[in-house]
Amino acid sequence: MARKYSKGAQKKVKKAMEERKKGTLRSGPGGKGGKVKSRKQAIAIGLSQARAAGKKVPKKARKTKKKKKS
């Protein structure tokens, strides 16, 4: 089943992608992490901003712990 993202979340991701293309998107708190060059990182930043703004975004995928065989 496909994930459902709100229109507002899509706009945030689009804006982040445009900023990355221009070279103005920066990572980290206050933009102190440097320029973002990765497409995946730009998408992650856009989704993070959408979550912070209260837009409808599916929950982050969780890693599952593997059980050790004893």
Steps between C-alpha positions, in 0.01 A plus 500: 500500500629845409583753768273801533659844523297820531522777240670722759769235556554470125547877477763495778695225322475682166630820659792313659586341164494839327726648770743210456510560126577869557765407756337683792374197697709440812488223756522497876367739762521854369652376173837438664537154345593630156343484154276207413604325179316172542150460353399258776614740770296783342189279506566409865534868594174584321313219679649604833382859446155371404479292820604803706227705332241235588436376146380146431814290450530124567713400798871436453592139427633326809786257506413163647731325740612153403488237770819310572487125489628349820 
